[in-house]
Amino acid sequence: MGKRYFCDYCDRSFQDSLHNRKKHLNGLQHLKAKKVWYDMFRDAATILVDEQNKRPCWKFLLIGQCDFGSKCRFSHMSGQDLQKLSLQVEEERRAKEWPLDTVELPEVHLEDWLEKRAKRLSSAPSSRAEPARTTIFQYPMGWPPIQELPPSLRAPPPGGWPLQPSVQWG
């Protein structure tokens, strides 16, 4: 039987050989399907520019349907759709520029930062001399009694869980 090649763009498979694969990858159907796939991930500004450069598809505007669908070389957007898209592009542009205009980051020099760090470390008590902090567990309200909890939710016994004998998996 032999190996088969499946093209995700075209959603079809064929006998895998160098000749067949080259023929398919350079074919018009594959190139169009690949373009449609990558067009799904374009940003609004690129779509707006492309749609403004296209002439309107009269069949789509009159009937509301086009035989070519997303592969049509004419625009399927009305004037109102283009206005909505241009507003969306403008909002995205403002959103990108806004944080840069209002936020001014202070200049921080390495020497200043090192001085502050040295002061903080010298004033902080040594963590080695300080005993380890223990967290106090508080039983949540509304839970069933501790005896009815599954073992995974129960608190460990004092001194920890007993060590299990080592088991060799074979």
LOTOR-721573 format. One record per residue (C-alpha): residue number from 1; residue in one letter; y, x negated, z. Coordinates in steps of 0.2 Angstrom, whole numbers, plus 5000, padded with zeros to 4 digits. Layout:
<nodes>
<node><n>NUM</n><res>A</res><c2>Y</c2><c1>X</c1><c3>Z</c3></node>
...
</nodes>
This chain:
<nodes>
<node><n>1</n><res>M</res><c2>5000</c2><c1>5000</c1><c3>5000</c3></node>
<node><n>2</n><res>G</res><c2>5013</c2><c1>4987</c1><c3>5005</c3></node>
<node><n>3</n><res>K</res><c2>5029</c2><c1>4987</c1><c3>5015</c3></node>
<node><n>4</n><res>R</res><c2>5042</c2><c1>5000</c1><c3>5012</c3></node>
<node><n>5</n><res>Y</res><c2>5061</c2><c1>4998</c1><c3>5015</c3></node>
<node><n>6</n><res>F</res><c2>5071</c2><c1>5012</c1><c3>5023</c3></node>
<node><n>7</n><res>C</res><c2>5090</c2><c1>5013</c1><c3>5019</c3></node>
<node><n>8</n><res>D</res><c2>5099</c2><c1>5021</c1><c3>5034</c3></node>
<node><n>9</n><res>Y</res><c2>5114</c2><c1>5024</c1><c3>5023</c3></node>
<node><n>10</n><res>C</res><c2>5105</c2><c1>5034</c1><c3>5009</c3></node>
<node><n>11</n><res>D</res><c2>5091</c2><c1>5041</c1><c3>5021</c3></node>
<node><n>12</n><res>R</res><c2>5077</c2><c1>5036</c1><c3>5009</c3></node>
<node><n>13</n><res>S</res><c2>5063</c2><c1>5023</c1><c3>5008</c3></node>
<node><n>14</n><res>F</res><c2>5056</c2><c1>5014</c1><c3>4993</c3></node>
<node><n>15</n><res>Q</res><c2>5043</c2><c1>5000</c1><c3>4989</c3></node>
<node><n>16</n><res>D</res><c2>5050</c2><c1>4984</c1><c3>4996</c3></node>
<node><n>17</n><res>S</res><c2>5052</c2><c1>4970</c1><c3>4984</c3></node>
<node><n>18</n><res>L</res><c2>5066</c2><c1>4958</c1><c3>4979</c3></node>
<node><n>19</n><res>H</res><c2>5070</c2><c1>4968</c1><c3>4963</c3></node>
<node><n>20</n><res>N</res><c2>5069</c2><c1>4985</c1><c3>4971</c3></node>
<node><n>21</n><res>R</res><c2>5080</c2><c1>4980</c1><c3>4985</c3></node>
<node><n>22</n><res>K</res><c2>5093</c2><c1>4972</c1><c3>4974</c3></node>
<node><n>23</n><res>K</res><c2>5093</c2><c1>4987</c1><c3>4963</c3></node>
<node><n>24</n><res>H</res><c2>5095</c2><c1>4999</c1><c3>4977</c3></node>
<node><n>25</n><res>L</res><c2>5109</c2><c1>4989</c1><c3>4986</c3></node>
<node><n>26</n><res>N</res><c2>5119</c2><c1>4987</c1><c3>4971</c3></node>
<node><n>27</n><res>G</res><c2>5117</c2><c1>5005</c1><c3>4965</c3></node>
<node><n>28</n><res>L</res><c2>5131</c2><c1>5017</c1><c3>4964</c3></node>
<node><n>29</n><res>Q</res><c2>5123</c2><c1>5030</c1><c3>4976</c3></node>
<node><n>30</n><res>H</res><c2>5120</c2><c1>5017</c1><c3>4990</c3></node>
<node><n>31</n><res>L</res><c2>5138</c2><c1>5010</c1><c3>4988</c3></node>
<node><n>32</n><res>K</res><c2>5145</c2><c1>5028</c1><c3>4990</c3></node>
<node><n>33</n><res>A</res><c2>5134</c2><c1>5032</c1><c3>5004</c3></node>
<node><n>34</n><res>K</res><c2>5139</c2><c1>5016</c1><c3>5013</c3></node>
<node><n>35</n><res>K</res><c2>5157</c2><c1>5020</c1><c3>5010</c3></node>
<node><n>36</n><res>V</res><c2>5155</c2><c1>5037</c1><c3>5018</c3></node>
<node><n>37</n><res>W</res><c2>5147</c2><c1>5030</c1><c3>5033</c3></node>
<node><n>38</n><res>Y</res><c2>5160</c2><c1>5017</c1><c3>5037</c3></node>
<node><n>39</n><res>D</res><c2>5174</c2><c1>5030</c1><c3>5033</c3></node>
<node><n>40</n><res>M</res><c2>5168</c2><c1>5040</c1><c3>5048</c3></node>
<node><n>41</n><res>F</res><c2>5175</c2><c1>5026</c1><c3>5059</c3></node>
<node><n>42</n><res>R</res><c2>5192</c2><c1>5024</c1><c3>5052</c3></node>
<node><n>43</n><res>D</res><c2>5208</c2><c1>5026</c1><c3>5062</c3></node>
<node><n>44</n><res>A</res><c2>5220</c2><c1>5040</c1><c3>5059</c3></node>
<node><n>45</n><res>A</res><c2>5233</c2><c1>5029</c1><c3>5051</c3></node>
<node><n>46</n><res>T</res><c2>5221</c2><c1>5023</c1><c3>5038</c3></node>
<node><n>47</n><res>I</res><c2>5215</c2><c1>5040</c1><c3>5034</c3></node>
<node><n>48</n><res>L</res><c2>5233</c2><c1>5046</c1><c3>5033</c3></node>
<node><n>49</n><res>V</res><c2>5238</c2><c1>5033</c1><c3>5020</c3></node>
<node><n>50</n><res>D</res><c2>5222</c2><c1>5036</c1><c3>5010</c3></node>
<node><n>51</n><res>E</res><c2>5225</c2><c1>5055</c1><c3>5010</c3></node>
<node><n>52</n><res>Q</res><c2>5243</c2><c1>5053</c1><c3>5005</c3></node>
<node><n>53</n><res>N</res><c2>5239</c2><c1>5042</c1><c3>4990</c3></node>
<node><n>54</n><res>K</res><c2>5226</c2><c1>5055</c1><c3>4983</c3></node>
<node><n>55</n><res>R</res><c2>5230</c2><c1>5070</c1><c3>4973</c3></node>
<node><n>56</n><res>P</res><c2>5225</c2><c1>5087</c1><c3>4980</c3></node>
<node><n>57</n><res>C</res><c2>5208</c2><c1>5094</c1><c3>4975</c3></node>
<node><n>58</n><res>W</res><c2>5213</c2><c1>5111</c1><c3>4967</c3></node>
<node><n>59</n><res>K</res><c2>5195</c2><c1>5118</c1><c3>4968</c3></node>
<node><n>60</n><res>F</res><c2>5195</c2><c1>5115</c1><c3>4987</c3></node>
<node><n>61</n><res>L</res><c2>5212</c2><c1>5122</c1><c3>4990</c3></node>
<node><n>62</n><res>L</res><c2>5209</c2><c1>5138</c1><c3>4979</c3></node>
<node><n>63</n><res>I</res><c2>5191</c2><c1>5142</c1><c3>4985</c3></node>
<node><n>64</n><res>G</res><c2>5189</c2><c1>5132</c1><c3>5001</c3></node>
<node><n>65</n><res>Q</res><c2>5174</c2><c1>5122</c1><c3>4995</c3></node>
<node><n>66</n><res>C</res><c2>5171</c2><c1>5107</c1><c3>4984</c3></node>
<node><n>67</n><res>D</res><c2>5154</c2><c1>5102</c1><c3>4976</c3></node>
<node><n>68</n><res>F</res><c2>5157</c2><c1>5084</c1><c3>4980</c3></node>
<node><n>69</n><res>G</res><c2>5161</c2><c1>5086</c1><c3>4998</c3></node>
<node><n>70</n><res>S</res><c2>5166</c2><c1>5070</c1><c3>5007</c3></node>
<node><n>71</n><res>K</res><c2>5162</c2><c1>5060</c1><c3>4991</c3></node>
<node><n>72</n><res>C</res><c2>5176</c2><c1>5069</c1><c3>4982</c3></node>
<node><n>73</n><res>R</res><c2>5190</c2><c1>5057</c1><c3>4975</c3></node>
<node><n>74</n><res>F</res><c2>5203</c2><c1>5070</c1><c3>4978</c3></node>
<node><n>75</n><res>S</res><c2>5211</c2><c1>5075</c1><c3>4995</c3></node>
<node><n>76</n><res>H</res><c2>5204</c2><c1>5090</c1><c3>5004</c3></node>
<node><n>77</n><res>M</res><c2>5219</c2><c1>5091</c1><c3>5016</c3></node>
<node><n>78</n><res>S</res><c2>5233</c2><c1>5103</c1><c3>5015</c3></node>
<node><n>79</n><res>G</res><c2>5251</c2><c1>5099</c1><c3>5019</c3></node>
<node><n>80</n><res>Q</res><c2>5249</c2><c1>5106</c1><c3>5037</c3></node>
<node><n>81</n><res>D</res><c2>5234</c2><c1>5095</c1><c3>5040</c3></node>
<node><n>82</n><res>L</res><c2>5244</c2><c1>5080</c1><c3>5034</c3></node>
<node><n>83</n><res>Q</res><c2>5258</c2><c1>5084</c1><c3>5046</c3></node>
<node><n>84</n><res>K</res><c2>5246</c2><c1>5086</c1><c3>5060</c3></node>
<node><n>85</n><res>L</res><c2>5238</c2><c1>5069</c1><c3>5056</c3></node>
<node><n>86</n><res>S</res><c2>5255</c2><c1>5060</c1><c3>5054</c3></node>
<node><n>87</n><res>L</res><c2>5260</c2><c1>5067</c1><c3>5072</c3></node>
<node><n>88</n><res>Q</res><c2>5243</c2><c1>5060</c1><c3>5078</c3></node>
<node><n>89</n><res>V</res><c2>5247</c2><c1>5043</c1><c3>5071</c3></node>
<node><n>90</n><res>E</res><c2>5264</c2><c1>5043</c1><c3>5078</c3></node>
<node><n>91</n><res>E</res><c2>5258</c2><c1>5048</c1><c3>5095</c3></node>
<node><n>92</n><res>E</res><c2>5245</c2><c1>5034</c1><c3>5094</c3></node>
<node><n>93</n><res>R</res><c2>5258</c2><c1>5021</c1><c3>5089</c3></node>
<node><n>94</n><res>R</res><c2>5269</c2><c1>5026</c1><c3>5104</c3></node>
<node><n>95</n><res>A</res><c2>5254</c2><c1>5025</c1><c3>5116</c3></node>
<node><n>96</n><res>K</res><c2>5251</c2><c1>5008</c1><c3>5110</c3></node>
<node><n>97</n><res>E</res><c2>5269</c2><c1>5002</c1><c3>5112</c3></node>
<node><n>98</n><res>W</res><c2>5274</c2><c1>5011</c1><c3>5128</c3></node>
<node><n>99</n><res>P</res><c2>5265</c2><c1>5000</c1><c3>5140</c3></node>
<node><n>100</n><res>L</res><c2>5272</c2><c1>4984</c1><c3>5132</c3></node>
<node><n>101</n><res>D</res><c2>5290</c2><c1>4990</c1><c3>5133</c3></node>
<node><n>102</n><res>T</res><c2>5290</c2><c1>4996</c1><c3>5151</c3></node>
<node><n>103</n><res>V</res><c2>5279</c2><c1>4983</c1><c3>5160</c3></node>
<node><n>104</n><res>E</res><c2>5286</c2><c1>4966</c1><c3>5163</c3></node>
<node><n>105</n><res>L</res><c2>5274</c2><c1>4954</c1><c3>5171</c3></node>
<node><n>106</n><res>P</res><c2>5282</c2><c1>4942</c1><c3>5184</c3></node>
<node><n>107</n><res>E</res><c2>5279</c2><c1>4924</c1><c3>5179</c3></node>
<node><n>108</n><res>V</res><c2>5266</c2><c1>4916</c1><c3>5190</c3></node>
<node><n>109</n><res>H</res><c2>5265</c2><c1>4897</c1><c3>5190</c3></node>
<node><n>110</n><res>L</res><c2>5249</c2><c1>4888</c1><c3>5195</c3></node>
<node><n>111</n><res>E</res><c2>5257</c2><c1>4878</c1><c3>5209</c3></node>
<node><n>112</n><res>D</res><c2>5264</c2><c1>4893</c1><c3>5217</c3></node>
<node><n>113</n><res>W</res><c2>5247</c2><c1>4902</c1><c3>5217</c3></node>
<node><n>114</n><res>L</res><c2>5238</c2><c1>4887</c1><c3>5224</c3></node>
<node><n>115</n><res>E</res><c2>5251</c2><c1>4886</c1><c3>5238</c3></node>
<node><n>116</n><res>K</res><c2>5248</c2><c1>4904</c1><c3>5243</c3></node>
<node><n>117</n><res>R</res><c2>5230</c2><c1>4902</c1><c3>5242</c3></node>
<node><n>118</n><res>A</res><c2>5230</c2><c1>4887</c1><c3>5253</c3></node>
<node><n>119</n><res>K</res><c2>5241</c2><c1>4896</c1><c3>5266</c3></node>
<node><n>120</n><res>R</res><c2>5229</c2><c1>4911</c1><c3>5266</c3></node>
<node><n>121</n><res>L</res><c2>5214</c2><c1>4900</c1><c3>5268</c3></node>
<node><n>122</n><res>S</res><c2>5222</c2><c1>4890</c1><c3>5282</c3></node>
<node><n>123</n><res>S</res><c2>5228</c2><c1>4906</c1><c3>5292</c3></node>
<node><n>124</n><res>A</res><c2>5211</c2><c1>4916</c1><c3>5290</c3></node>
<node><n>125</n><res>P</res><c2>5198</c2><c1>4913</c1><c3>5303</c3></node>
<node><n>126</n><res>S</res><c2>5183</c2><c1>4903</c1><c3>5298</c3></node>
<node><n>127</n><res>S</res><c2>5169</c2><c1>4915</c1><c3>5292</c3></node>
<node><n>128</n><res>R</res><c2>5156</c2><c1>4904</c1><c3>5298</c3></node>
<node><n>129</n><res>A</res><c2>5162</c2><c1>4905</c1><c3>5316</c3></node>
<node><n>130</n><res>E</res><c2>5163</c2><c1>4924</c1><c3>5315</c3></node>
<node><n>131</n><res>P</res><c2>5147</c2><c1>4934</c1><c3>5319</c3></node>
<node><n>132</n><res>A</res><c2>5141</c2><c1>4944</c1><c3>5304</c3></node>
<node><n>133</n><res>R</res><c2>5148</c2><c1>4962</c1><c3>5304</c3></node>
<node><n>134</n><res>T</res><c2>5135</c2><c1>4976</c1><c3>5305</c3></node>
<node><n>135</n><res>T</res><c2>5139</c2><c1>4992</c1><c3>5297</c3></node>
<node><n>136</n><res>I</res><c2>5135</c2><c1>5008</c1><c3>5308</c3></node>
<node><n>137</n><res>F</res><c2>5125</c2><c1>5021</c1><c3>5299</c3></node>
<node><n>138</n><res>Q</res><c2>5131</c2><c1>5039</c1><c3>5301</c3></node>
<node><n>139</n><res>Y</res><c2>5119</c2><c1>5053</c1><c3>5297</c3></node>
<node><n>140</n><res>P</res><c2>5127</c2><c1>5065</c1><c3>5284</c3></node>
<node><n>141</n><res>M</res><c2>5130</c2><c1>5082</c1><c3>5289</c3></node>
<node><n>142</n><res>G</res><c2>5119</c2><c1>5095</c1><c3>5281</c3></node>
<node><n>143</n><res>W</res><c2>5104</c2><c1>5084</c1><c3>5278</c3></node>
<node><n>144</n><res>P</res><c2>5087</c2><c1>5089</c1><c3>5285</c3></node>
<node><n>145</n><res>P</res><c2>5081</c2><c1>5082</c1><c3>5302</c3></node>
<node><n>146</n><res>I</res><c2>5077</c2><c1>5063</c1><c3>5301</c3></node>
<node><n>147</n><res>Q</res><c2>5058</c2><c1>5066</c1><c3>5303</c3></node>
<node><n>148</n><res>E</res><c2>5058</c2><c1>5077</c1><c3>5287</c3></node>
<node><n>149</n><res>L</res><c2>5066</c2><c1>5064</c1><c3>5276</c3></node>
<node><n>150</n><res>P</res><c2>5056</c2><c1>5054</c1><c3>5264</c3></node>
<node><n>151</n><res>P</res><c2>5052</c2><c1>5036</c1><c3>5269</c3></node>
<node><n>152</n><res>S</res><c2>5064</c2><c1>5029</c1><c3>5256</c3></node>
<node><n>153</n><res>L</res><c2>5079</c2><c1>5038</c1><c3>5265</c3></node>
<node><n>154</n><res>R</res><c2>5074</c2><c1>5034</c1><c3>5283</c3></node>
<node><n>155</n><res>A</res><c2>5083</c2><c1>5020</c1><c3>5292</c3></node>
<node><n>156</n><res>P</res><c2>5073</c2><c1>5004</c1><c3>5293</c3></node>
<node><n>157</n><res>P</res><c2>5065</c2><c1>5001</c1><c3>5310</c3></node>
<node><n>158</n><res>P</res><c2>5073</c2><c1>4989</c1><c3>5322</c3></node>
<node><n>159</n><res>G</res><c2>5068</c2><c1>4971</c1><c3>5317</c3></node>
<node><n>160</n><res>G</res><c2>5065</c2><c1>4977</c1><c3>5299</c3></node>
<node><n>161</n><res>W</res><c2>5050</c2><c1>4982</c1><c3>5289</c3></node>
<node><n>162</n><res>P</res><c2>5034</c2><c1>4973</c1><c3>5292</c3></node>
<node><n>163</n><res>L</res><c2>5029</c2><c1>4961</c1><c3>5279</c3></node>
<node><n>164</n><res>Q</res><c2>5015</c2><c1>4967</c1><c3>5268</c3></node>
<node><n>165</n><res>P</res><c2>5000</c2><c1>4956</c1><c3>5264</c3></node>
<node><n>166</n><res>S</res><c2>5002</c2><c1>4948</c1><c3>5247</c3></node>
<node><n>167</n><res>V</res><c2>4992</c2><c1>4956</c1><c3>5234</c3></node>
<node><n>168</n><res>Q</res><c2>4987</c2><c1>4947</c1><c3>5218</c3></node>
<node><n>169</n><res>W</res><c2>4988</c2><c1>4957</c1><c3>5202</c3></node>
<node><n>170</n><res>G</res><c2>4975</c2><c1>4952</c1><c3>5190</c3></node>
</nodes>
